Amino acid sequence: MQYFVVMIDYGRRGREAIVDPEVTRREVVARVSSGEYRNISFIHEVAGSSVEDVTADILSEARLPEVEPEEVDLLAARFDHIRDLRKHAPDESETLVDNDDLIRG
């Protein structure tokens, strides 16, 4: 039988060992990646009668790849913003209602 023990450290509130024989390595990596498991003290893989510390391996698998930010075209973004403002601006045919007209009316 193989299972994983994930030790979560809550600081002053103590620690919690999460042990679920049905959780696979892939699921542990997914839970670390998603942030479900945080403040991990260690992750042990128990297989038969042997125990192996796989903390570094799983944390490296769970790390998201670093993507270099692309150059931002600020001028194009400004033109897009101006176009959007024009698109949502009221037409010249529309008239604005004065608050005084609403009170009198």
C-alpha positions, 0 to 999 in steps of 0.5 A: 500500500502506498500513501502520502503524509502531508504535514501542514504547520499552522504556527501557534495553532499547531500542525495537521497531518493529512493522510488519505490513502486514496490521494495519489501523487498527482493529486498531492501535486495538484493540491500544492499547485492550487494552494490548497496545501500551504505552509507545508512542513514535509511530505512523506511517501509511505510505501509498504514499510519504507518512508521517503521524504519527497517534499522537495520533489513534489514542491518542484513539480508543483511550481508553476513555470515562470513566464517572461512578461511580454513587452507592453505596447502602451501606445496601443493600449491608450488607443484602445482605451480612447476607442472604447470611450468613444464607443460608449460616449452619448451621441450628439442627438441624445440630450442630457437631462438636468437635475432641476428638470427632473425635480420640476417635472 
